[in-house]
Amino acid sequence: MKLLTIMKKMFIVAIRLLGISAVQAQSMGSDYKTALGFKVYPGAISIKHFTKSNVAIEGLGYFWNYGSRITGLYEFHGNVNGAPGLKWYAGPGAHIGFWNDKWKNEYSNRDNGVAIGIDGVLGLDYKIKGAPINLSIDWQPSFNLIGYNYFEGGWGGLAMRYAF
């Protein structure tokens, strides 16, 4: 029940951020301030917001049959020369996950409960000029520090977002 309350509050904050940024983004051409959408693999809601021209924070909410996971990333961005709208990015992050009994039953050596860990991200971000569409592809390795300790190198994927 607490998780649902926290998620509702995060959603309200995200909507407020989007409203504030929408006015600022009107004149941004191939750049954007905030984008909201989804990421494929393992499947997440994604919101990305630039705090500076070269720094963004990204929040990811993953929900699947084993539980849920919330990840926050701090991303440094740089332009790719000769490719307007294309940026590289990299940075650190952290996550908290909540696993259910199905996780424990399928993988007998893993406990259900909470997992907390650190993340990294490396990727490419593209804003289509003249359209409110942002695409990104990245690799997001992570390591659980609390809960079942393990390295996960397969996170990341393709994101499609509506840019404000």
Secondary structure, DSSP 8 states (H G I E B T S, - for coil): -HHHHHHHHHHHHHHHHHHHHHHHGGG-TT--SEEEEEEETTTEEEEEEEEETTEEEEEEEEEETTEEEEEEEEEEEEE-TT-TTEEEEEEEEEEEEEE-HHHHHHSTTS-SEEEEEEEEEEEEEEE-TTSSEEEEEEE--EEEEESS--EE---EEEEEEEE-
